[in-house]
Structures are given as structure tokens and as C-alpha cells.
Amino acid sequence: RFFAVGAVLGSMVQMLTEQPSVRLLKHIIRCYLRLSDNPRAREALRQCLPEQLRDPNFTACLKDDVTTRRWLAQLLMNVGHGGDNNNGLSQPPLPGGH
């Protein structure tokens, strides 16, 4: 079952490269994040998570969506890709530089 869901989500991400939709991307990220809560699914996601989700150019449309950026950062941490340049999702420094 996981692989069927993963295949559909992966094809949807691929479709977003041709027809971008912030709303759909948000739902896809949330689905992947929920899947990553399951230890077996998390292991599989390490192999099959679409590269586009690690590409800051692809996810740049989320720049104003703090919640979805947080979900994506959590997803990448869950599957062990949190150190990959943090996907350009680092939070801006606090005022005052502290």
C-alpha cells in the first residue's frame, strides 16, 4: 500500500514541475510528513522521496507559507535529509541579530 501511495504522490510532484500549484504542493508535503511518522514508511521515503522536494528552486513558491516550510523542513529531517542545505528553508535571523 505504501508504494502505491508513494507512487501517486511522486507522480503528482512530477506533475507540479509542469503545472505548479502551491495549494497542491502543500497537501502533498503534508501527506509525506504524515507518512514519515511511520518508521517503516520513513525508511522507504529515504529512498523514494522526490528530489524536487529538496530543491530550493522548486519549493521557492513556499517562501510566504511558514507552516508548509516548517512541515517540509520536518519531513526532510525525519527522512534524514535535514542537513542538505536545509533546503533554503532556514528561518530569518531575529531582529537585533541575537
KEVEXKE-501891 format. One record per atom (N, C-alpha, C): x, y, z; chain; residue in three letters; residue number from 1. Coordinates in nm, 2 decimals, decimal comma, m for minus. Example, Ala and Ser with C-alpha at 12.3 -4.5 7.8 and 13.67 -1.06 7.14 Angstrom:
# KEVEXKE-501891
- 1,32  m0,57  0,78  A  ALA  1
- 1,23  m0,45  0,78  A  ALA  1
- 1,32  m0,33  0,78  A  ALA  1
- 1,28  m0,22  0,71  A  SER  2
- 1,37  m0,11  0,71  A  SER  2
- 1,29  0,00  0,79  A  SER  2
END
This chain:
# KEVEXKE-501891
- 0,08  m0,12  0,00  A  ARG  1
- 0,00  0,00  0,00  A  ARG  1
- 0,09  0,13  0,00  A  ARG  1
- 0,19  0,13  0,08  A  PHE  2
- 0,28  0,25  0,09  A  PHE  2
- 0,33  0,28  m0,05  A  PHE  2
- 0,38  0,18  m0,12  A  PHE  3
- 0,44  0,21  m0,25  A  PHE  3
- 0,34  0,26  m0,35  A  PHE  3
- 0,21  0,22  m0,34  A  ALA  4
- 0,11  0,28  m0,43  A  ALA  4
- 0,09  0,42  m0,40  A  ALA  4
- 0,08  0,45  m0,27  A  VAL  5
- 0,06  0,59  m0,23  A  VAL  5
- 0,18  0,67  m0,26  A  VAL  5
- 0,30  0,62  m0,24  A  GLY  6
- 0,43  0,69  m0,27  A  GLY  6
- 0,44  0,72  m0,42  A  GLY  6
- 0,39  0,62  m0,50  A  ALA  7
- 0,40  0,64  m0,65  A  ALA  7
- 0,31  0,75  m0,69  A  ALA  7
- 0,19  0,75  m0,64  A  VAL  8
- 0,09  0,86  m0,68  A  VAL  8
- 0,14  0,99  m0,63  A  VAL  8
- 0,19  1,00  m0,51  A  LEU  9
- 0,24  1,13  m0,46  A  LEU  9
- 0,36  1,17  m0,55  A  LEU  9
- 0,45  1,08  m0,58  A  GLY  10
- 0,57  1,11  m0,66  A  GLY  10
- 0,53  1,16  m0,80  A  GLY  10
- 0,42  1,10  m0,86  A  SER  11
- 0,38  1,14  m0,99  A  SER  11
- 0,31  1,28  m0,98  A  SER  11
- 0,25  1,31  m0,87  A  MET  12
- 0,19  1,44  m0,85  A  MET  12
- 0,30  1,55  m0,84  A  MET  12
- 0,40  1,52  m0,77  A  VAL  13
- 0,52  1,61  m0,76  A  VAL  13
- 0,57  1,64  m0,90  A  VAL  13
- 0,59  1,53  m0,97  A  GLN  14
- 0,64  1,54  m1,11  A  GLN  14
- 0,55  1,63  m1,19  A  GLN  14
- 0,42  1,61  m1,18  A  MET  15
- 0,32  1,70  m1,25  A  MET  15
- 0,34  1,85  m1,21  A  MET  15
- 0,37  1,87  m1,08  A  LEU  16
- 0,39  2,01  m1,04  A  LEU  16
- 0,50  2,08  m1,10  A  LEU  16
- 0,60  2,00  m1,15  A  THR  17
- 0,71  2,07  m1,23  A  THR  17
- 0,66  2,13  m1,36  A  THR  17
- 0,55  2,07  m1,41  A  GLU  18
- 0,50  2,12  m1,54  A  GLU  18
- 0,38  2,22  m1,51  A  GLU  18
- 0,30  2,20  m1,41  A  GLN  19
- 0,19  2,28  m1,37  A  GLN  19
- 0,19  2,31  m1,22  A  GLN  19
- 0,27  2,41  m1,18  A  PRO  20
- 0,28  2,44  m1,04  A  PRO  20
- 0,15  2,48  m0,97  A  PRO  20
- 0,14  2,43  m0,85  A  SER  21
- 0,02  2,47  m0,77  A  SER  21
- 0,07  2,46  m0,62  A  SER  21
- 0,07  2,58  m0,56  A  VAL  22
- 0,11  2,59  m0,42  A  VAL  22
- 0,02  2,51  m0,33  A  VAL  22
- m0,11  2,52  m0,36  A  ARG  23
- m0,20  2,45  m0,27  A  ARG  23
- m0,19  2,30  m0,28  A  ARG  23
- m0,17  2,25  m0,40  A  LEU  24
- m0,14  2,10  m0,41  A  LEU  24
- m0,01  2,06  m0,35  A  LEU  24
- 0,09  2,14  m0,37  A  LEU  25
- 0,22  2,11  m0,31  A  LEU  25
- 0,21  2,11  m0,15  A  LEU  25
- 0,14  2,20  m0,10  A  LYS  26
- 0,11  2,20  0,05  A  LYS  26
- 0,05  2,07  0,10  A  LYS  26
- m0,05  2,02  0,02  A  HIS  27
- m0,12  1,89  0,06  A  HIS  27
- m0,02  1,77  0,04  A  HIS  27
- 0,06  1,77  m0,06  A  ILE  28
- 0,15  1,67  m0,09  A  ILE  28
- 0,25  1,66  0,02  A  ILE  28
- 0,31  1,77  0,06  A  ILE  29
- 0,41  1,78  0,17  A  ILE  29
- 0,35  1,73  0,30  A  ILE  29
- 0,22  1,77  0,33  A  ARG  30
- 0,16  1,72  0,45  A  ARG  30
- 0,14  1,57  0,45  A  ARG  30
- 0,10  1,51  0,33  A  CYS  31
- 0,09  1,37  0,32  A  CYS  31
- 0,22  1,30  0,34  A  CYS  31
- 0,33  1,34  0,28  A  TYR  32
- 0,46  1,29  0,30  A  TYR  32
- 0,50  1,30  0,45  A  TYR  32
- 0,47  1,41  0,51  A  LEU  33
- 0,51  1,43  0,65  A  LEU  33
- 0,43  1,33  0,74  A  LEU  33
- 0,31  1,31  0,71  A  ARG  34
- 0,23  1,21  0,79  A  ARG  34
- 0,28  1,06  0,77  A  ARG  34
- 0,32  1,03  0,64  A  LEU  35
- 0,38  0,90  0,61  A  LEU  35
- 0,51  0,89  0,69  A  LEU  35
- 0,59  0,99  0,70  A  SER  36
- 0,72  0,98  0,77  A  SER  36
- 0,70  0,96  0,92  A  SER  36
- 0,58  0,97  0,98  A  ASP  37
- 0,56  0,94  1,12  A  ASP  37
- 0,57  0,79  1,14  A  ASP  37
- 0,55  0,71  1,04  A  ASN  38
- 0,56  0,56  1,05  A  ASN  38
- 0,70  0,52  1,02  A  ASN  38
- 0,76  0,44  1,12  A  PRO  39
- 0,91  0,41  1,10  A  PRO  39
- 0,94  0,33  0,97  A  PRO  39
- 0,85  0,24  0,93  A  ARG  40
- 0,88  0,16  0,81  A  ARG  40
- 0,86  0,25  0,68  A  ARG  40
- 0,76  0,34  0,68  A  ALA  41
- 0,74  0,43  0,57  A  ALA  41
- 0,86  0,53  0,57  A  ALA  41
- 0,90  0,57  0,68  A  ARG  42
- 1,02  0,67  0,69  A  ARG  42
- 1,14  0,61  0,62  A  ARG  42
- 1,17  0,48  0,65  A  GLU  43
- 1,28  0,41  0,58  A  GLU  43
- 1,26  0,41  0,43  A  GLU  43
- 1,14  0,38  0,38  A  ALA  44
- 1,12  0,38  0,24  A  ALA  44
- 1,13  0,52  0,18  A  ALA  44
- 1,08  0,62  0,25  A  LEU  45
- 1,09  0,75  0,20  A  LEU  45
- 1,23  0,80  0,18  A  LEU  45
- 1,32  0,75  0,26  A  ARG  46
- 1,47  0,78  0,24  A  ARG  46
- 1,51  0,75  0,10  A  ARG  46
- 1,45  0,65  0,04  A  GLN  47
- 1,49  0,61  m0,10  A  GLN  47
- 1,40  0,67  m0,21  A  GLN  47
- 1,28  0,70  m0,17  A  CYS  48
- 1,19  0,74  m0,28  A  CYS  48
- 1,13  0,88  m0,27  A  CYS  48
- 1,17  0,96  m0,18  A  LEU  49
- 1,12  1,10  m0,17  A  LEU  49
- 1,17  1,17  m0,29  A  LEU  49
- 1,08  1,24  m0,36  A  PRO  50
- 1,12  1,31  m0,48  A  PRO  50
- 1,23  1,42  m0,46  A  PRO  50
- 1,32  1,42  m0,55  A  GLU  51
- 1,43  1,52  m0,54  A  GLU  51
- 1,38  1,66  m0,54  A  GLU  51
- 1,27  1,68  m0,61  A  GLN  52
- 1,22  1,82  m0,62  A  GLN  52
- 1,19  1,88  m0,48  A  GLN  52
- 1,16  1,80  m0,38  A  LEU  53
- 1,12  1,85  m0,25  A  LEU  53
- 1,25  1,89  m0,18  A  LEU  53
- 1,37  1,86  m0,23  A  ARG  54
- 1,49  1,90  m0,17  A  ARG  54
- 1,55  2,02  m0,25  A  ARG  54
- 1,48  2,06  m0,36  A  ASP  55
- 1,53  2,16  m0,45  A  ASP  55
- 1,48  2,30  m0,41  A  ASP  55
- 1,56  2,39  m0,36  A  PRO  56
- 1,51  2,52  m0,32  A  PRO  56
- 1,44  2,60  m0,43  A  PRO  56
- 1,48  2,57  m0,55  A  ASN  57
- 1,41  2,64  m0,67  A  ASN  57
- 1,27  2,59  m0,68  A  ASN  57
- 1,25  2,46  m0,66  A  PHE  58
- 1,12  2,40  m0,68  A  PHE  58
- 1,02  2,45  m0,56  A  PHE  58
- 1,08  2,46  m0,44  A  THR  59
- 1,00  2,49  m0,32  A  THR  59
- 1,00  2,64  m0,29  A  THR  59
- 1,05  2,72  m0,38  A  ALA  60
- 1,06  2,87  m0,36  A  ALA  60
- 0,92  2,93  m0,35  A  ALA  60
- 0,82  2,87  m0,41  A  CYS  61
- 0,68  2,92  m0,40  A  CYS  61
- 0,63  2,91  m0,26  A  CYS  61
- 0,70  2,84  m0,17  A  LEU  62
- 0,65  2,84  m0,03  A  LEU  62
- 0,71  2,95  0,06  A  LEU  62
- 0,78  3,04  0,00  A  LYS  63
- 0,85  3,14  0,08  A  LYS  63
- 0,77  3,21  0,18  A  LYS  63
- 0,64  3,23  0,14  A  ASP  64
- 0,55  3,31  0,23  A  ASP  64
- 0,46  3,22  0,32  A  ASP  64
- 0,48  3,09  0,31  A  ASP  65
- 0,39  2,99  0,38  A  ASP  65
- 0,48  2,93  0,49  A  ASP  65
- 0,48  2,99  0,60  A  VAL  66
- 0,57  2,95  0,71  A  VAL  66
- 0,53  2,81  0,76  A  VAL  66
- 0,40  2,78  0,77  A  THR  67
- 0,36  2,64  0,81  A  THR  67
- 0,41  2,53  0,72  A  THR  67
- 0,39  2,55  0,59  A  THR  68
- 0,43  2,44  0,50  A  THR  68
- 0,58  2,43  0,49  A  THR  68
- 0,65  2,54  0,50  A  ARG  69
- 0,80  2,54  0,51  A  ARG  69
- 0,84  2,46  0,63  A  ARG  69
- 0,78  2,48  0,74  A  ARG  70
- 0,81  2,40  0,86  A  ARG  70
- 0,78  2,26  0,84  A  ARG  70
- 0,67  2,22  0,78  A  TRP  71
- 0,64  2,08  0,75  A  TRP  71
- 0,74  2,02  0,66  A  TRP  71
- 0,79  2,09  0,56  A  LEU  72
- 0,89  2,04  0,47  A  LEU  72
- 1,02  2,02  0,54  A  LEU  72
- 1,06  2,12  0,62  A  ALA  73
- 1,18  2,10  0,70  A  ALA  73
- 1,18  1,98  0,79  A  ALA  73
- 1,06  1,96  0,86  A  GLN  74
- 1,04  1,85  0,94  A  GLN  74
- 1,05  1,72  0,87  A  GLN  74
- 0,98  1,71  0,75  A  LEU  75
- 0,99  1,59  0,66  A  LEU  75
- 1,13  1,56  0,63  A  LEU  75
- 1,20  1,66  0,58  A  LEU  76
- 1,34  1,63  0,54  A  LEU  76
- 1,43  1,59  0,66  A  LEU  76
- 1,40  1,64  0,78  A  MET  77
- 1,47  1,59  0,90  A  MET  77
- 1,43  1,45  0,93  A  MET  77
- 1,30  1,42  0,92  A  ASN  78
- 1,26  1,28  0,95  A  ASN  78
- 1,32  1,18  0,86  A  ASN  78
- 1,34  1,21  0,73  A  VAL  79
- 1,39  1,11  0,64  A  VAL  79
- 1,54  1,12  0,63  A  VAL  79
- 1,60  1,21  0,71  A  GLY  80
- 1,75  1,21  0,71  A  GLY  80
- 1,81  1,30  0,61  A  GLY  80
- 1,73  1,40  0,55  A  HIS  81
- 1,79  1,49  0,46  A  HIS  81
- 1,79  1,63  0,51  A  HIS  81
- 1,78  1,64  0,65  A  GLY  82
- 1,77  1,77  0,71  A  GLY  82
- 1,90  1,85  0,70  A  GLY  82
- 2,01  1,79  0,67  A  GLY  83
- 2,14  1,86  0,66  A  GLY  83
- 2,17  1,90  0,52  A  GLY  83
- 2,08  1,87  0,42  A  ASP  84
- 2,11  1,90  0,28  A  ASP  84
- 2,08  2,05  0,26  A  ASP  84
- 2,16  2,14  0,31  A  ASN  85
- 2,15  2,28  0,28  A  ASN  85
- 2,02  2,33  0,34  A  ASN  85
- 1,95  2,25  0,42  A  ASN  86
- 1,83  2,29  0,49  A  ASN  86
- 1,72  2,33  0,38  A  ASN  86
- 1,74  2,30  0,26  A  ASN  87
- 1,65  2,32  0,15  A  ASN  87
- 1,62  2,47  0,14  A  ASN  87
- 1,71  2,56  0,18  A  GLY  88
- 1,68  2,70  0,18  A  GLY  88
- 1,57  2,74  0,27  A  GLY  88
- 1,54  2,66  0,37  A  LEU  89
- 1,42  2,69  0,45  A  LEU  89
- 1,46  2,74  0,59  A  LEU  89
- 1,58  2,79  0,60  A  SER  90
- 1,62  2,84  0,73  A  SER  90
- 1,54  2,96  0,76  A  SER  90
- 1,51  2,98  0,89  A  GLN  91
- 1,43  3,09  0,93  A  GLN  91
- 1,52  3,22  0,93  A  GLN  91
- 1,47  3,33  0,90  A  PRO  92
- 1,55  3,46  0,90  A  PRO  92
- 1,59  3,48  1,04  A  PRO  92
- 1,71  3,55  1,06  A  PRO  93
- 1,75  3,58  1,19  A  PRO  93
- 1,65  3,68  1,27  A  PRO  93
- 1,65  3,67  1,40  A  LEU  94
- 1,57  3,75  1,48  A  LEU  94
- 1,62  3,89  1,47  A  LEU  94
- 1,53  3,99  1,48  A  PRO  95
- 1,57  4,13  1,49  A  PRO  95
- 1,67  4,15  1,60  A  PRO  95
- 1,77  4,23  1,57  A  GLY  96
- 1,88  4,25  1,67  A  GLY  96
- 1,99  4,16  1,65  A  GLY  96
- 1,98  4,06  1,57  A  GLY  97
- 2,09  3,96  1,54  A  GLY  97
- 2,12  3,87  1,64  A  GLY  97
- 2,04  3,84  1,74  A  HIS  98
- 2,07  3,75  1,85  A  HIS  98
- 2,00  3,62  1,83  A  HIS  98
END
